[in-house]
Amino acid sequence: MLPANRFDAPPDSDAYAQCMLFEKKETVSPAHVREDAIPPIVCARLLAYLLCCAPTPEGRHNIANEINHCDGNSEKLIQLAGRYVCYIALCCECLSFMYSFIDLNRGTNASQMPYRMQPGPLSTEVS
């Protein structure tokens, strides 16, 4: 469960309230989720914690405005969270490639890295 709303002014407080409402709705009557999809409750929490952990006030306001633009629509909030997951995954893919390069230069086996991502649609590896 998300902590209480710590923001005292819009747009941040409104956006966090939307995330809390979305989480509550998914706790009371969870939507059926495809096996390969991100559960809506995870989407609600991801967006809320993006607000809380934004490194700058400007970044927090940008995230808040995107959340507020969804107007409480669950599908739009899920799509927004999905976009952030894709961007985060893309960064991890790039880091994975960078660490693979570093490990290959050191003579170690990059496939033995504990957090190595598998090649996928965003992969930088060549078949």
N, C-alpha and C positions, 0 to 999 in steps of 0.2 A: 504494500500500500504506500502511496506517495505521502511524503510529509506535508504538513500544513503549508498553505500558500504564504511564502515569506516576502513576496513582492507587495509593495503598497501603492503602486501607481500603474496606470495603463501605459503602454500596452502589455507590459510584462505580467501584471496581476491578472489581466483578462485572459491572456494566453495560458497561464498556469491553471487558472480556473477551468478553462476548456479541457485541459489535459486531465484534471482531477475528475471532471464530469464524465469524460470519455472512459477513464479507468473504472469509475463507479458503475457505469452502464455495462461495461464488459464483465465486471465482477458479479453483478446481479443476474444478467442474462447473456452469457458468452455467445458470440456468434460462431457458427460452424466455420471452421478454417480448413482450407486445403492442407494436406500434409506438408507441402513444400512452401507454404506461405508463412509470413511472420504473424504470430497471434496478435490480434488487436490490442490486447492488454499490454503486450510488450511495446507496441507502437506508442500507446499512451505514455508509458513510462519513459521510453526513449526520448520523446519530444519534451517531456517535463524535465528530464535530467540534462538535455541539451541546453534548455533555458538556464538551469541552475549552474551548469558548469561552463557556460560561455566565458571565454577568457577576457572579453572586453564588454563594456556596456553597449557599444555600437553593435557588436555581434549578437548580444542578447536581444536587443531591440529588433534586429533583422529576423531572428528566429521567431520572436513573438509576433511580428507582423505577418510572417508566413502562416503561423498557427491561427492567428485571428482571421486571416483571409479565408480559412476553411469554414468559418461560421458554424462550428460545431458539427459539421457533416462528417460522419464516421469514415465514409469512403475516401473523402479528401484527406482526412488526417492520416489514414492508413497509407495513401499514396505519398504523402509528404514524408512520413517516416521511412517508407521504402526508398525514396530518393536519397535520404541521408544515409541509410544503410549501404546503398550502392556507392555513394561517394566515399564512405569510410572503407568499404571493401576495396575500392579502387586504390586508395592510399595504401592499404595493407598489401595489395598485390604489388604495387610499386616498391614498397619496402622489402617484400619478399624477394623480388628480383634483385634489389640492391644488395641484400644480405647474401643471396646466392652468389653474386659476383664476388663479394668480399670473401666468402668462404672458399670459393674456387681458387681465388688468388692465394689463400693461405694453405691450400692443399687439403682442406677438409671436405667431407661429403655434405653438400648443402641439403640433401634429402633427409639427413639425420637431425635437422633443426626441429625443435619441438613444435613450433608454430608455423611451419611451412604450409602455405595454402596449396591446394590442388589446382592444377591448370583448369581454367574455365573460360567462359566467354570474354572475360576481361584480362585474361592471362597475357603476359608479355613473352612467354616462352614460345619457341618455334618448334613445330612438330618435325 
